[in-house]
């Protein structure tokens, strides 16, 4: 009996990752003079990616993650990834309604959030590198490692941070999105804005390169 209980305690929890029209993902380019802040992300897979993150229930902010550009501040990757579904603004997870979340024990209360980004940024690993030392101000991401090689407008954003009990045993899979709190936790109840990235102009990198070359020449002459 003891070994069975121990196995259950270390089992990974189950979550359900389907959002609706009131909890959709939206692009926001107002910070650079773009269109509406309430534009649902494009339909069909390939344009946007999403990753589910989790942390101990005592963690109530993504500040450590945002500032460090890495899985810091207690946050870890559940390895649950989605893309945009056939409906605008919706997240689709290939595995279906209930999926296993790594680093989130069954029947365990933990914080959770979802980060979304446009696929032209690259993989989740690319995103983490790009967010290193990046900052969000006035609805615009700037700095960090975002490259001028990104084709087209790029967007990044995170949901609110909520707390819930992952499914397992007699506990059903935790719905990450919804409108009603329950004994299992509080779902993400609002829409999520993905904010525009201020991608550096290629000329900026060229000027930086020229400046570095000039410094080297000056040092050699000196």
N, C-alpha and C positions, 0 to 999 in steps of 0.2 A: 504493500500500500504506500509506504514512504517513497519508494522509487517512482511510482506512478504519479504521486503528487509533485515530486521534484520535476518530472518530465513535463507536466502540465504547466508548472511555474515558468519554465524556460521556453515554452512554445511561443512562436511568433504570433502576434495578433492579426485579426482580420479586419479590414476596412472596406467601405464601399465608396467609390469615387465617381459619383455622377452629379453634375450641377444642373440647375435649371435656368429659366429666363431671368429670374430675379437674383441669381448668384452667378451670372455669366462673367466671362473675362472680356475686358474692353481695352482698346488702344486709346492712348491719350497723347496727342501731339500739340496740345494748346500751348505748351511751354515755349515752343519755337514758332508760334503763329500758325499752327496747323488747324485742322478741323475740330469737330466735336470731341468732347472728352468721353462720350458715351457710345463709341463705335464698337460693336461686338467684333471679336476677332474673327478672321475669315473661316468659312466652313471648309470641311474636308481636311484630311491629314496632310502633314508636311510643312505647314506654315508656322505653327507654334508648338512648343514643347512645354511640358510641365513636370515638376518633380515634387513629391511629397516629402516633407521634412518632419522630424519629430525631436522632442527634447523632454527632459524631466518636467513634471507639471509645475515646478517652481519657476520655470523659465517663461516669462510672459511677454518677451519682446524679441524681435529679430535684429535688434541693434548690433549685437556682437557679430552676427552673421554678415550684416550689411557692411559694417565698417571694415571687418577683416577680409571680406571677400573669400572666405573659406568656411568650412563647417566648424565654426568656433562658437563660443558662448553656450556650449552644451548641446548644440544642434547636431543631428546626424541624418544621413540619407537613408530612407526606408527602402530604396531601390524600386519604388513604385513610380513609374514614369508614364505619362500620357501625352497625347497629341490632340489637335483640334478635330472634333467629330464632324459629321455631316451637317450639323446645325451650327450656325454662327454663335460664337461665344461659349461653346460647350467643350468640355474636356472629355476625352475618350481614353479609357484604359483597355488595352487589347485583351487582357485576361478575363474581362467580364465584370459582373457586379461586385463580387467579393474577392479581394486579393490579399496576399500575405504581406505585412509590413515588417521589414527587418528592423532590429533595435527597438521594437515595441512589443513587449510581452503580452500574451493573451490575458484578457481580463485585468489589464493594467491601465491606470489613468496617466496620460501623458499629454503634453502640449503638442500641437501640430499646426502646420501651415503649408501652403503650396506656393512655390515660386514658378512663374511663367516667363517665357522669353521667346522672341521670334527666332525661328530655326536658322536664319541667316547668320546668327551669332556663332552657331556650332553646337557642340555637345555640352552637357552639363559641366564637364571638366573645363571646357573652354570658357563657359560663363563664369565659373568660380575664379579663373585667372583674370578675366576681364574686370570683375567686380573688385579685385584687389586695389584698394586705395581710390575706388570710384566713389562719387557722392551724388545724392539725389537732392536737388534744390530747385524750387520753382517749377516742379513737374518735368525736370530734365536731368538725365544722368550724364555726368561728365567725368573726365579724368579716367583713372584706371587703365586697363590694358585694351580697351576697345580699339579696333584697328580700322584704318581707312579702307582696308580690303573688303569690309562688309558692304555688300551690294544691296541698295535699297534701305528704307527706314528700318531701324531696329528698336525693339521695345523690351522692357524688363519690368516686372512688378511682383509683389507678394500679396497673398491674402492676409486677412487679419489672423492673429494667433488665437487659437481656441484650445480647449482641453476636453478630452474624451477618453472613454474606456474602450480599448480595442476588443474585438470579439474573440471568442475562444471558449470551448466547452459548451455550456448552456447560454453563454452570452452571444447575441447575434453580432454580425459584422457592424462596425460603427459607421454610420453615414457621415461623411465629412461635410456635406452640404445639406442645408435644410432651412426651416423657419421656426422650428419648435425645439426648445431645450428639453432634456429628459434626464432621468437618473443616470443615463450613460454619458451625458455630457452636453456641451453646447456646440452646435455645428457652425460652419461658416454661413452667415445669414445675408451677406450683402455682395454686390458686384465687386469685382477686383479690377483696378486700373493697372495696365501695363504702360509705363511711361517711356517716352521717346529717349533715345540715346543720342547724345551729341557726338557723332563720329568725327574724329580729327580729319581735317582736309589733308590730302597727300602733300600739298605744299608745305604744311606745317612740319612734316617729317623731313622734307627736303631742306628746309631752313635749319632745322636742328642738326642735320647732317653737315651742312655747310659751316654752321657755327662750331661744331666739334672739330672739323678739319682745320678751320682757321686757328683754333686754339692750339692744335698740334703743331701747325706751322710756326705760330708765334713762339711756342716753347722751344722748338728746335733752333730757331734763329737766335733766341735769347741765350 
